[in-house]
Amino acid sequence: MVPGELAFFLGDTGTGKTAVLQGIAKAAAPLEVLFCELELPGTLCYERFAAMHTKLLCRDVERDYKQSDSRDDNERLQSYWNGLEHIKVCDSSRIDENALAELIDETYPRQFGVRPTVVIVDYIGLMNSKGAKRYERIAQAAQELKRTAKACNVIMICASQIHRTGENQATEVGLHSARNAGEIEESAGIVFGLMRDTDDPALLKVKCLKSTKDGASKEVQCNFDGATMQITERQPAMEDWDG
């Protein structure tokens, strides 16, 4: 991806969308990353990043956080973030397209002296966009995310829930699975679907549903360990792809 592009990850609740976005943020170093976490509180976002980075259990990071009462403890907690300094987390629950552009162009450079190159939003359904109906709000948010990516010259990556079809939702995520808005698939240059296997809880499938370059229909099977937030490729499924 290059600045100005927008990518979406589509998945059901509990699929691992946030973990995938956090993994991308971690791997983006040395690029500066603005991570807009609209769902989780900042402490839980820190816990998951720390677990992912140190390979500690999330509960162990939480225990250390709760029991920290000395300078050594605080230094240990701070050490969990060593190597993640390129990530700046915004956990405000009221972000719209104007506030996001201000974060990118003004607040971030003023506080850190540089502009972000990658902006990650978790997730579009919680953006504070205008519209009488949910469909209208998400449609506007998708369009504005694309405009913001181009106007601010950043790589924009966002997650979206999928719609449900009755009690038994489809396990296969397709290009048209995004909840409430076809604008998502139209605005994004790259769309991925995230799927879990009911017979293999540790299996996370990542499928490219749309790409303006190459790789559409390609799928990568990954191991997902929710306790430590580790996502690792299960098999080299893309050896023949140069995308």
Secondary structure, DSSP 8 states (H G I E B T S, - for coil): --TT-EEEEEE-TTSSHHHHHHHHHHHTTTS-EEEEESSS-HHHHHHHHHHHHH---HHHHHHHHHH--SHHHHHHHHHTTTT-TTEEEE--S---HHHHHHIIIIIHHHHHSS--SEEEEE-GGGS----SSHHHHHHHHHHHHHHHHHHHT-EEEEEEEB---SSS--SS--TT-BSS-THHHHH-SEEEEEEEETTEEEEEEEEEEEESSS-TT-EEEEEEETTTTEEEESS-TTTT---
